[in-house]
């Protein structure tokens, strides 16, 4: 079974039901039924096939939320090709690495992103053909194409996640992996065909792509797709009564609480069925404030790029703030002797693209020979309820606004700035973003913070740029010369 097999169930049951309703900030709107959506996807697939895209080929998307993302994604599944989504906040250094590593045949983007791609040198761009989403309808074809024979073990997505070396790794996500997450969530969260998901999360991230879009399409629900999150617009739309589901990261809920307090009339949100939060820990204060304002209890869950969803608070049961609930259907979890959370199941990826050493380091085997993925997160499990609580991370990963930030990547950029001899980056708590990177610098000459920020923004995503720079005489090190970051001042 592949993802198209799953999507075909609602397609054949309710072909005329609304599948996608897109509203753009410029007033543009697109409404597609299930039948219309898949007909357009087949046209796009024929266009891709005419340009040589076939089974196993990678196609990169440097694209914001828009209907073309959806139709092109479904087209790839028809052809057995592999999606490589690129975060829109990424810049030359990050994009060049992904293109070099994944070697996509095509790069689908939009005009607003061309200036960023123009910064790539010819060698960094390689032989990839750039296609504009605005032109997609023009070169999509009505001609016939031969759908690929896609199995569950075949790759559906190559999702890049940062590594401690500063180089992101491509997690190989198969159709089976996505199916496991989707079917588990359909049952756990009681999805219904009458549901409508207000989707403001970016489709280039697994939260919006798999947990949001793929679940909604599998359930036969309607996706209310928006370009981005804007608190005022979201509150107004949720109060309108069409949406029944909203998924967000903690930063979004902080802003929703602020907006609800300003608007003074959150009663319309009581028509909603479910609010979910993930990708970073939700502050108990935000959890309590949202419940007080709306009467809704946010459901927190836990997943990773490499595994899809692993744990969830119950849909019908107690949702405990600060916890991530219990295992989802088909997922097993355990805590090893060091306190690290390990998971296994059909949702867990097979490994990292062209990186067998990193793959081997990420898995352990138990006494029965079973393979467990090392999440890197420290956790405890309540013996009575089975609820898991995350305590921190084994690695230095920083979670800022729902995105992974690895210090080493930032440090490499900072140390290339004139006058900076050494840099150490750590995460510090932040009331809105969860955590933000803070940089400690050893400098050879005075450094201007504004110039350093501009330098970083031209090389890495904005959410990775340190919020604070602190100059120190020396970085604390152990006898082997390794920086002792826990000794840096708070």
Buried (B, 14 or more C-beta within 10 A) or exposed (E): EBBBEBBEEBBEEBBEBBBBBBBBEEEEEBBBBBBBBBBBBBBBBBBBBEEEBBEEBBBBBBBBBBBBBBBBBBBBBBBBBBBBBBBBBBBBBBBBBBBEBBBBBBBBBBEEBEEBBEEBEEEBBEEBEBBBBEEBBEBBBEEEBEEBEBEBEBBBBBBBBBBBEBBBBBBBBBBBBBBBBBBBBBEBBEBEEEBBBBBBBBBBBBBBBBBBBBBBBBBBBBBBBBBEBBBEBBBEBBBEEEBBBBBBBBBBBBBBBEBBEEBEEBEBBEEBBBBBBBBBBBBEEBBBBBBEBBEBBBBBBBBBBBBBBBBBBBBEEEBBBEBBBBBBBBBEBBBEEEEBBBBBBBBBBBBBBEBEEBBEEBBBEEEEEEEBBBBBBBBBBEEEEEBBBBEEBBBBBBBBBBBBBBBBBBBBBBEEBEEBEBBBBBBBEBEBBBBBBBBBBBBEEEBEEEEBBEBBBEBBBEBBBBEEBEEBEEBBEEEEEEBEBEEBEE
